[in-house]
Amino acid sequence: MQRNHINKPIILIALAIIFIIIFSHFFNGVTILGYTVKPIDLFMDIKPDSLLSYNSSKIDKINNLQIIHDSKSLKQASLTASVSFDLLEKAFASKNDRNYNENLKPDDDFNDPEFNKVQISGNLDQMKYFFNALKNSRNEKLRVAHYGDSGVEGDAITANIREDLQKQFGGNGVGFLSITSQDITFRTTTKMSFSDNWQTISVLTGNPNNIPLGINGFTCIPQTGSWVKYSTTNWMQYLNTFSVAKLFYSNAKNSSIKYSFNNSGDQSANLKSGNDLKELDLYPQGSNANSLKITATLADQAYFYGVSLENGNGVYVDNFPWRGNTGLGFQSISESSFKQFSKLMDYKLIILSFGANETSFGSSDNTWYANQMIKIINNLKKAFPETSILIIGVGDRSIKRGTRFVTDPSIPLLLKVQQNIAERTGVAFWSLFDAMGGYNSMETWVNANPPLALMDYTHPSYQGAAKIGDMIAQAVIDAYNKSK
């Protein structure tokens, strides 16, 4: 008599599943033959994507955030997990990448997902400094500083904020540019090149000698013959030429620099000695310029901070990207430096686009980070007493759950923290997460045609950056119109 073996496969499969679950639980995180064991969730693909995975007690804790002090160091807080910068640079620089289309300008129509029109919230009254300055922008210059992490590199987001504001309120020119930069390979609004013998000190590096940093968070010290060159592009209408270049420096020796416009012959200009911040205005002869080269003539000639390319009155939006930074880099810039730049450049709005790198720590407790950011913003308000501040809440970022991409659970937690920071410091707030479409919107951005985000499910593409810049600018303009 034959035995019935029909149930044996089912039993074997069940035993295998039980073994895998038990094995993954007890050996979670252990690396075996190069493979790191991870926990198994058989129901991952059918679980809801909403707040079921978010601990409500964490949200409550953020709502009642208590500002505390602890002994964590800035160095520990500034460490960030690595992100795919290679992908970012290739996508922005390679014409063969699926995220790049050389024939598609940022303002061209494309098949994009639905976006939420999000208004600026928080203390709108604190935006009065910027709004009042806009009323007279045709008769004077006013500046906006846009700080952020790798999401604002390449000037892509900032460029669209700049263009939208310049269209409505006047202004021509890209504004402030550093002497050296990490994003020159994929910056489209200005071509930039420099010699490799500059010593660059920044909020992203150590500064054991306490060299004063510029408002951009960078200081560059030359060797004899160190040079930098800027050239305009036709990427956007308002960036083709400039009529003046302003060089910012301090701690100069009694010496001169060489400079040339439009690849013409070298000219000389004297630097003023002294430790305080100085501004040297350089003018092209005859017509406007489309390129500038500056050459140092002595080693350690001065602390050079950057150049501002300008063309008349109106709005200038300066792009200050700090790759991998959480925003705590502001603690490396002295109050004296901020105040000196404020006198010369008179910023009326500071935009802060940070947060994504804070979520890389994997911790849901952002109390210490919030404590530090509140100190930073209050210090900025002290250094810039008549300047508006706008916090941009973090955008969506995806993690893979089974075969799907869903919102990283740390994103909405940090977003709540950022809203709390804005409330406690009395500044304005705008949520990129909500403007993108909320939960699980990043996958929609990646799959748009053309893609609005890169395949790392974190960074925007050129078209996505343009969309973000336009949404921020429109929110600012809408708030301004309501304030009148």
C-alpha positions as CSV (number, residue, x, y, z in Angstrom):
1,M,0.0,0.0,0.0
2,Q,1.4,3.4,-1.0
3,R,1.6,6.2,1.4
4,N,0.0,9.6,0.6
5,H,2.8,12.1,0.1
6,I,0.6,14.9,-1.2
7,N,1.2,17.0,2.0
8,K,5.0,16.7,2.2
9,P,5.8,19.6,-0.1
10,I,3.5,21.9,1.9
11,I,5.1,20.7,5.2
12,L,8.6,21.2,3.8
13,I,7.8,24.8,2.6
14,A,6.3,25.6,6.0
15,L,9.4,24.3,7.8
16,A,11.7,26.3,5.4
17,I,9.7,29.5,6.1
18,I,9.9,28.9,9.8
19,F,13.6,28.3,9.7
20,I,14.3,31.4,7.6
21,I,12.2,33.6,10.0
22,I,13.9,32.2,13.1
23,F,17.4,32.4,11.5
24,S,16.9,36.0,10.3
25,H,15.7,37.0,13.8
26,F,18.5,35.5,15.9
27,F,21.3,36.4,13.4
28,N,20.0,39.8,12.4
29,G,22.9,42.0,11.4
30,V,25.4,39.2,11.3
31,T,27.6,39.0,8.1
32,I,28.0,35.5,6.8
33,L,30.1,34.9,3.6
34,G,29.7,38.6,2.7
35,Y,26.0,38.6,3.2
36,T,24.4,40.5,6.1
37,V,21.4,38.8,7.5
38,K,18.2,40.9,7.7
39,P,14.9,40.3,9.3
40,I,12.2,38.7,7.0
41,D,8.7,40.2,6.7
42,L,6.5,37.9,4.6
43,F,3.7,40.4,4.6
44,M,5.8,43.4,3.6
45,D,4.2,43.8,0.2
46,I,0.6,43.8,1.5
47,K,1.1,46.1,4.5
48,P,-0.4,49.5,4.2
49,D,2.0,52.4,3.5
50,S,0.5,54.9,5.8
51,L,1.2,55.7,9.4
52,L,0.8,52.1,10.6
53,S,4.6,51.9,10.6
54,Y,5.0,55.1,12.6
55,N,4.9,55.1,16.4
56,S,2.3,57.6,17.5
57,S,4.3,58.2,20.7
58,K,7.2,59.5,18.7
59,I,4.8,62.1,17.0
60,D,3.5,63.1,20.4
61,K,7.1,63.5,21.7
62,I,7.9,65.8,18.8
63,N,4.7,67.9,19.3
64,N,5.8,68.4,22.9
65,L,9.5,68.8,22.2
66,Q,11.5,70.0,25.2
67,I,14.7,71.8,24.4
68,I,17.5,70.1,26.3
69,H,21.3,70.2,26.4
70,D,23.5,67.2,26.3
71,S,27.2,66.4,25.8
72,K,27.1,65.3,22.2
73,S,29.7,67.0,20.1
74,L,29.2,68.9,16.9
75,K,31.6,66.5,15.2
76,Q,29.4,63.5,16.0
77,A,26.2,65.3,14.9
78,S,27.8,66.4,11.6
79,L,28.8,62.9,10.5
80,T,26.4,61.8,7.8
81,A,25.7,58.6,6.0
82,S,27.1,58.4,2.5
83,V,24.7,59.1,-0.4
84,S,25.0,58.5,-4.1
85,F,26.9,61.6,-5.1
86,D,28.3,59.7,-8.1
87,L,24.8,59.1,-9.3
88,L,24.0,62.8,-8.7
89,E,27.0,64.0,-10.7
90,K,26.5,61.5,-13.5
91,A,22.8,62.3,-13.8
92,F,23.4,66.0,-14.0
93,A,26.5,65.9,-16.2
94,S,25.8,63.0,-18.6
95,K,23.7,63.5,-21.7
96,N,23.1,59.8,-21.9
97,D,21.5,59.5,-18.5
98,R,17.7,59.0,-18.4
99,N,17.4,62.0,-16.1
100,Y,19.0,64.4,-18.6
101,N,17.6,65.9,-21.8
102,E,19.7,68.6,-23.4
103,N,16.7,69.8,-25.5
104,L,14.4,70.1,-22.5
105,K,14.7,73.4,-20.6
106,P,13.6,73.5,-17.0
107,D,10.5,75.5,-17.8
108,D,9.3,73.3,-20.7
109,D,6.1,71.3,-20.4
110,F,6.3,67.7,-19.5
111,N,4.0,64.9,-18.2
112,D,4.3,65.4,-14.5
113,P,2.3,64.1,-11.5
114,E,-0.2,66.2,-9.5
115,F,1.4,68.6,-7.1
116,N,-0.1,70.2,-4.0
117,K,-0.1,73.9,-3.8
118,V,1.4,74.5,-0.3
119,Q,1.3,77.9,1.3
120,I,4.0,79.3,3.6
121,S,3.0,78.8,7.3
122,G,4.5,79.7,10.6
123,N,5.2,83.4,11.5
124,L,4.4,85.2,8.3
125,D,4.9,88.5,10.0
126,Q,8.6,87.7,10.2
127,M,8.6,87.7,6.4
128,K,7.9,91.5,6.5
129,Y,11.6,92.4,6.1
130,F,11.8,90.7,2.7
131,F,8.3,91.7,1.6
132,N,9.0,95.4,2.4
133,A,12.3,95.3,0.5
134,L,10.5,93.8,-2.6
135,K,8.4,96.9,-2.9
136,N,11.5,98.9,-3.8
137,S,13.5,96.2,-5.7
138,R,13.4,98.1,-9.0
139,N,15.4,100.9,-7.3
140,E,17.9,99.0,-5.2
141,K,19.6,95.6,-4.8
142,L,18.3,93.1,-2.3
143,R,19.7,89.7,-1.6
144,V,18.5,86.2,-0.7
145,A,20.8,83.5,0.7
146,H,19.7,80.0,-0.1
147,Y,21.5,77.4,2.1
148,G,21.1,73.7,1.7
149,D,22.6,70.3,1.5
150,S,23.3,68.3,-1.7
151,G,19.7,68.8,-2.8
152,V,20.6,72.5,-3.8
153,E,23.9,71.7,-5.5
154,G,24.3,72.6,-9.1
155,D,22.2,75.8,-8.5
156,A,19.3,74.0,-10.0
157,I,16.6,74.7,-7.4
158,T,18.0,78.1,-6.5
159,A,18.2,79.1,-10.2
160,N,14.5,78.8,-10.6
161,I,13.8,80.7,-7.4
162,R,16.1,83.4,-8.7
163,E,14.6,83.5,-12.2
164,D,11.0,83.6,-10.9
165,L,11.8,86.5,-8.5
166,Q,13.8,88.4,-11.1
167,K,11.0,88.1,-13.6
168,Q,8.6,89.8,-11.2
169,F,10.8,92.1,-9.2
170,G,13.8,92.8,-11.4
171,G,17.4,91.8,-11.3
172,N,20.0,90.3,-13.6
173,G,23.0,88.0,-12.7
174,V,23.7,84.9,-10.8
175,G,25.0,86.6,-7.6
176,F,27.5,85.0,-5.3
177,L,29.9,82.3,-6.4
178,S,32.6,80.6,-4.3
179,I,36.3,80.5,-5.3
180,T,36.3,76.7,-5.3
181,S,33.3,74.4,-5.4
182,Q,32.3,70.7,-5.4
183,D,29.5,71.0,-8.0
184,I,31.2,72.6,-11.0
185,T,30.7,69.4,-13.1
186,F,26.9,69.7,-13.1
187,R,26.3,73.4,-12.5
188,T,24.5,74.8,-15.5
189,T,23.9,78.5,-14.7
190,T,27.6,79.4,-14.6
191,K,30.7,77.6,-15.9
192,M,33.4,77.6,-13.3
193,S,37.0,76.4,-13.2
194,F,39.9,76.9,-10.9
195,S,43.5,75.9,-10.3
196,D,44.2,73.0,-8.0
197,N,46.5,74.8,-5.6
198,W,44.0,76.7,-3.5
199,Q,43.7,75.7,0.1
200,T,40.0,75.4,0.8
201,I,38.7,75.6,4.4
202,S,34.9,75.2,4.9
203,V,32.1,74.1,7.2
204,L,32.6,70.7,5.6
205,T,36.3,70.4,6.7
206,G,38.3,70.9,9.9
207,N,39.4,74.4,10.8
208,P,42.1,73.9,13.5
209,N,43.6,77.4,12.9
210,N,40.2,79.1,13.2
211,I,40.4,80.8,9.8
212,P,37.4,83.1,9.4
213,L,34.8,81.6,7.1
214,G,32.7,83.6,4.6
215,I,29.0,83.8,4.6
216,N,29.0,80.9,2.1
217,G,30.9,78.8,4.6
218,F,34.1,78.7,2.6
219,T,37.5,80.4,2.7
220,C,40.2,79.9,0.0
221,I,43.8,80.7,0.5
222,P,46.0,80.9,-2.7
223,Q,49.5,80.0,-3.7
224,T,51.3,82.2,-6.2
225,G,49.4,82.0,-9.4
226,S,46.2,80.4,-8.1
227,W,43.3,81.3,-10.3
228,V,39.6,81.0,-10.8
229,K,37.5,81.7,-13.8
230,Y,33.7,82.2,-14.2
231,S,31.8,82.2,-17.5
232,T,28.1,82.9,-18.0
233,T,25.8,80.5,-19.9
234,N,22.5,80.8,-21.8
235,W,20.7,78.4,-19.5
236,M,18.5,81.1,-18.2
237,Q,17.4,84.5,-19.6
238,Y,18.7,86.6,-16.8
239,L,22.3,85.2,-16.5
240,N,23.8,86.0,-19.9
241,T,26.1,88.9,-18.8
242,F,27.1,91.0,-15.9
243,S,28.3,94.6,-15.5
244,V,30.2,94.3,-12.2
245,A,32.0,91.6,-10.3
246,K,32.4,92.1,-6.5
247,L,35.3,90.2,-4.9
248,F,35.1,89.6,-1.2
249,Y,38.2,89.0,0.9
250,S,39.9,89.7,4.2
251,N,43.3,89.5,5.9
252,A,45.0,90.8,2.8
253,K,48.7,91.6,2.3
254,N,49.6,94.9,0.7
255,S,49.5,93.5,-2.8
256,S,47.4,93.4,-6.0
257,I,45.6,90.7,-8.0
258,K,45.4,90.2,-11.8
259,Y,42.0,90.0,-13.5
260,S,40.6,89.9,-17.0
261,F,37.2,90.1,-18.6
262,N,36.1,88.3,-21.7
263,N,39.5,86.6,-22.1
264,S,41.2,90.0,-22.7
265,G,44.6,91.1,-21.3
266,D,45.3,91.1,-17.6
267,Q,44.7,94.2,-15.5
268,S,45.7,94.8,-11.9
269,A,43.8,95.9,-8.8
270,N,45.1,96.6,-5.4
271,L,43.9,94.8,-2.2
272,K,43.3,96.7,1.0
273,S,45.2,95.4,3.9
274,G,43.4,94.7,7.2
275,N,41.6,91.9,8.9
276,D,38.1,93.1,8.3
277,L,35.9,92.0,5.3
278,K,36.6,94.0,2.2
279,E,34.9,94.3,-1.2
280,L,36.7,95.0,-4.5
281,D,34.5,96.1,-7.4
282,L,35.8,95.1,-10.8
283,Y,34.2,96.7,-14.0
284,P,34.6,95.5,-17.6
285,Q,35.6,98.2,-20.0
286,G,33.0,99.1,-22.5
287,S,30.1,96.6,-22.7
288,N,29.0,94.0,-20.2
289,A,31.1,90.9,-19.6
290,N,30.4,87.2,-19.9
291,S,33.6,85.9,-18.3
292,L,36.0,86.8,-15.6
293,K,39.4,85.4,-14.5
294,I,41.1,86.3,-11.2
295,T,44.7,85.4,-10.4
296,A,46.5,85.7,-7.1
297,T,50.0,87.1,-7.3
298,L,51.3,86.0,-3.9
299,A,51.1,82.9,-1.7
300,D,48.7,83.5,1.3
301,Q,47.8,86.8,-0.3
302,A,44.4,87.0,1.4
303,Y,41.4,85.0,2.6
304,F,39.2,84.9,-0.5
305,Y,35.5,84.2,0.0
306,G,33.9,84.5,-3.4
307,V,32.7,86.8,-6.2
308,S,29.3,88.2,-6.9
309,L,28.4,88.7,-10.6
310,E,25.7,91.4,-10.8
311,N,23.9,93.6,-13.3
312,G,21.9,96.5,-11.9
313,N,19.1,96.7,-9.3
314,G,16.7,93.9,-8.3
315,V,16.8,90.5,-6.6
316,Y,19.9,88.4,-6.2
317,V,19.5,84.8,-4.9
318,D,22.8,83.3,-3.8
319,N,23.3,79.5,-3.9
320,F,25.2,78.1,-0.9
321,P,25.3,74.2,-1.0
322,W,26.8,72.3,1.8
323,R,27.0,68.7,0.7
324,G,26.3,66.1,3.4
325,N,25.6,68.8,6.0
326,T,22.6,68.8,8.4
327,G,22.6,72.6,8.8
328,L,24.8,72.5,11.9
329,G,27.6,73.9,9.8
330,F,26.4,77.4,10.7
331,Q,28.1,76.9,14.1
332,S,31.5,77.1,12.3
333,I,30.8,80.7,11.0
334,S,31.4,83.5,13.5
335,E,28.8,86.1,14.3
336,S,31.4,88.7,13.3
337,S,31.7,87.3,9.8
338,F,27.9,87.2,9.4
339,K,27.6,90.8,10.6
340,Q,30.3,92.0,8.3
341,F,28.7,90.4,5.2
342,S,25.4,91.7,6.3
343,K,26.7,95.3,6.1
344,L,28.0,94.8,2.6
345,M,25.3,92.6,1.1
346,D,22.2,93.4,3.2
347,Y,20.4,90.1,2.9
348,K,16.7,90.3,3.3
349,L,15.8,86.6,3.2
350,I,17.6,83.5,4.3
351,I,16.2,80.2,3.1
352,L,17.3,77.0,4.9
353,S,16.9,73.7,3.0
354,F,18.4,71.1,5.3
355,G,17.2,67.9,7.1
356,A,17.8,64.9,4.8
357,N,21.2,64.1,6.2
358,E,19.9,64.2,9.8
359,T,17.6,61.3,8.9
360,S,20.6,59.3,7.9
361,F,21.5,58.7,11.5
362,G,18.7,56.2,11.8
363,S,17.4,57.7,15.1
364,S,13.9,58.8,15.6
365,D,14.9,61.2,18.4
366,N,15.9,64.5,16.9
367,T,15.7,66.5,20.1
368,W,19.4,67.4,20.2
369,Y,19.4,68.3,16.6
370,A,16.3,70.6,17.1
371,N,18.1,72.2,20.1
372,Q,21.1,73.1,18.0
373,M,19.1,74.3,15.0
374,I,17.0,76.6,17.3
375,K,20.3,78.1,18.6
376,I,21.5,78.6,15.1
377,I,18.4,80.3,13.9
378,N,18.3,82.6,16.9
379,N,21.9,83.5,16.3
380,L,21.1,84.2,12.6
381,K,18.3,86.5,13.7
382,K,20.8,88.3,16.0
383,A,23.3,88.7,13.2
384,F,20.6,89.7,10.7
385,P,18.0,91.5,12.8
386,E,16.2,92.8,9.7
387,T,16.2,89.6,7.7
388,S,13.4,87.2,7.1
389,I,14.1,83.4,7.5
390,L,12.2,80.6,5.7
391,I,12.7,77.0,6.7
392,I,12.0,74.5,3.9
393,G,10.7,71.3,5.3
394,V,12.4,68.1,4.1
395,G,11.0,66.4,1.0
396,D,10.0,62.8,0.5
397,R,12.6,60.1,0.3
398,S,11.9,56.4,-0.4
399,I,13.1,53.2,1.1
400,K,12.4,49.8,-0.5
401,R,9.7,47.6,1.2
402,G,9.5,44.3,-0.6
403,T,9.0,45.2,-4.3
404,R,7.8,48.8,-3.6
405,F,9.3,52.1,-2.6
406,V,7.6,53.9,0.3
407,T,8.3,56.9,2.4
408,D,11.2,56.6,4.8
409,P,9.6,56.5,8.3
410,S,12.2,59.1,9.5
411,I,11.0,61.7,7.0
412,P,7.6,62.7,8.6
413,L,9.1,62.6,12.0
414,L,11.8,65.1,11.0
415,L,9.2,67.2,9.2
416,K,7.3,67.6,12.5
417,V,10.6,68.6,14.2
418,Q,11.3,71.2,11.6
419,Q,7.8,72.7,12.0
420,N,8.5,72.8,15.7
421,I,11.8,74.6,15.1
422,A,10.1,77.2,13.0
423,E,7.4,77.7,15.7
424,R,9.9,78.0,18.5
425,T,12.1,80.5,16.6
426,G,9.2,82.5,15.2
427,V,10.1,82.1,11.5
428,A,8.3,81.0,8.4
429,F,7.9,77.4,7.2
430,W,7.1,75.6,3.9
431,S,6.7,71.9,3.5
432,L,8.4,70.4,0.4
433,F,7.1,66.9,1.5
434,D,3.5,68.1,1.2
435,A,4.2,70.0,-2.0
436,M,5.7,66.9,-3.6
437,G,2.4,65.0,-2.9
438,G,3.0,63.6,0.6
439,Y,3.4,60.0,1.4
440,N,5.1,57.8,-1.2
441,S,5.3,60.7,-3.7
442,M,9.0,60.2,-4.4
443,E,8.3,57.0,-6.4
444,T,5.9,59.1,-8.6
445,W,8.6,61.7,-9.1
446,V,11.1,59.0,-10.2
447,N,8.6,57.4,-12.6
448,A,7.5,60.7,-14.1
449,N,8.3,61.4,-17.8
450,P,10.9,62.9,-17.8
451,P,11.9,61.8,-14.3
452,L,11.7,64.4,-11.6
453,A,14.0,62.5,-9.3
454,L,17.0,60.3,-9.6
455,M,17.1,56.5,-9.1
456,D,18.5,56.9,-5.6
457,Y,14.9,58.0,-4.6
458,T,16.4,61.0,-2.8
459,H,17.7,63.7,-5.1
460,P,15.7,65.6,-7.7
461,S,16.6,65.6,-11.4
462,Y,17.1,68.9,-13.3
463,Q,13.4,69.0,-14.1
464,G,12.5,68.1,-10.5
465,A,14.8,70.8,-9.2
466,A,13.2,73.3,-11.5
467,K,9.7,72.2,-10.2
468,I,10.8,72.6,-6.6
469,G,12.3,76.0,-7.2
470,D,9.2,77.2,-9.0
471,M,7.0,75.9,-6.1
472,I,9.1,77.7,-3.5
473,A,9.1,80.9,-5.5
474,Q,5.4,80.8,-6.1
475,A,4.7,80.2,-2.4
476,V,6.9,83.3,-1.6
477,I,5.1,85.4,-4.2
478,D,1.7,84.3,-3.0
479,A,2.5,85.2,0.6
480,Y,3.9,88.6,-0.6
481,N,0.7,89.3,-2.5
482,K,-1.5,88.4,0.5
483,S,0.6,90.7,2.7
484,K,-0.1,93.8,0.6
